[in-house]
Amino acid sequence: MIRETRRYILLISIFTFAAVLALHSVGVCETLLIGGNAPLSGSGASYGIGQSRGIEKAISEVNAKGGLNIGGTNYKLQFKAYDNKSKADEAVSIANKLVYRSLNNISIVKL
């Protein structure tokens, strides 16, 4: 489980870095929307709610310091958590939406 978590964190970090660079190069926005796939209800809700709150707190702290500076441009961060209801099929559906339908600038497929 720990090895899998580390792998997801590494993939998320690489994807996030690539997305931020891509957004900066085309000048798409000054607010970066981060989408997360989390169990906010159901049997895993206690984990998903805690993770979502942690991400929101970190984003709040980054924004309070002026946001994320990339190439001289400041970007505010915004987080939107999507509830997978602790169900695998729901999590897959949300992951597909986050990745393939570009609902966000940056997508976190698994929290």
HELIX and SHEET records of a PDB file:
HELIX    1   1 ILE A    2  VAL A   26  1                                  25    
HELIX    2   2 ALA A   45  ALA A   64  1                                  20    
HELIX    3   3 ALA A   88  TYR A  100  1                                  13    
SHEET    1   A 4 LEU A  68  ILE A  70  0                                        
SHEET    2   A 4 THR A  73  ASP A  83 -1                                        
SHEET    3   A 4 THR A  31  ALA A  38  1                                        
SHEET    4   A 4 ILE A 106  ILE A 108  1                                        
END                                                                             
